[in-house]
Amino acid sequence: MANYLYDLDHIEANHEAFADRGEVVASSAVRRLVLSRPTPVAPVASLSLKSA
């Protein structure tokens, strides 16, 4: 299960970041979780360190 926040002021820029550069905009809490876990063998997408 996942919870999403669609910030209408940033949704287009977030979409373009993913579509153009593969960047996933995430909250600082999510970024900390990702950085604290071992790297998967075959990552689905890279996580940008850009703040949400």
C-alpha positions as CSV (number, residue, x, y, z in Angstrom):
1,M,0.0,0.0,0.0
2,A,1.2,3.5,-0.8
3,N,0.0,6.9,0.0
4,Y,0.4,9.7,-2.5
5,L,0.2,13.5,-2.2
6,Y,-0.6,15.2,-5.5
7,D,0.7,18.7,-4.9
8,L,-1.1,20.4,-7.8
9,D,1.5,23.3,-7.8
10,H,4.3,20.8,-8.5
11,I,2.7,17.9,-10.3
12,E,3.7,18.9,-13.8
13,A,7.3,19.6,-12.8
14,N,7.5,16.3,-10.9
15,H,6.1,14.5,-13.9
16,E,8.6,16.1,-16.2
17,A,11.5,15.3,-13.9
18,F,10.5,11.7,-14.0
19,A,9.7,11.6,-17.7
20,D,12.8,13.5,-18.9
21,R,15.4,12.4,-16.3
22,G,14.0,9.4,-14.4
23,E,14.0,11.5,-11.2
24,V,11.5,10.6,-8.5
25,V,10.6,13.5,-6.2
26,A,10.1,12.2,-2.6
27,S,9.8,13.6,0.9
28,S,12.8,13.7,3.1
29,A,11.4,10.9,5.2
30,V,11.1,8.6,2.1
31,R,14.6,9.6,0.9
32,R,16.0,8.6,4.4
33,L,14.3,5.2,4.2
34,V,15.7,4.6,0.7
35,L,19.2,5.6,1.6
36,S,19.2,3.5,4.7
37,R,18.3,0.2,2.9
38,P,20.7,-1.9,0.9
39,T,20.7,-1.4,-2.9
40,P,18.4,-3.9,-4.6
41,V,20.0,-6.2,-7.2
42,A,17.9,-4.6,-10.1
43,P,16.6,-1.2,-9.1
44,V,13.3,-0.2,-10.7
45,A,14.1,3.5,-10.8
46,S,16.7,5.7,-9.3
47,L,15.7,8.1,-6.5
48,S,16.7,11.7,-6.9
49,L,17.9,13.5,-3.8
50,K,15.8,16.5,-4.8
51,S,13.5,17.6,-2.0
52,A,9.8,17.4,-2.4
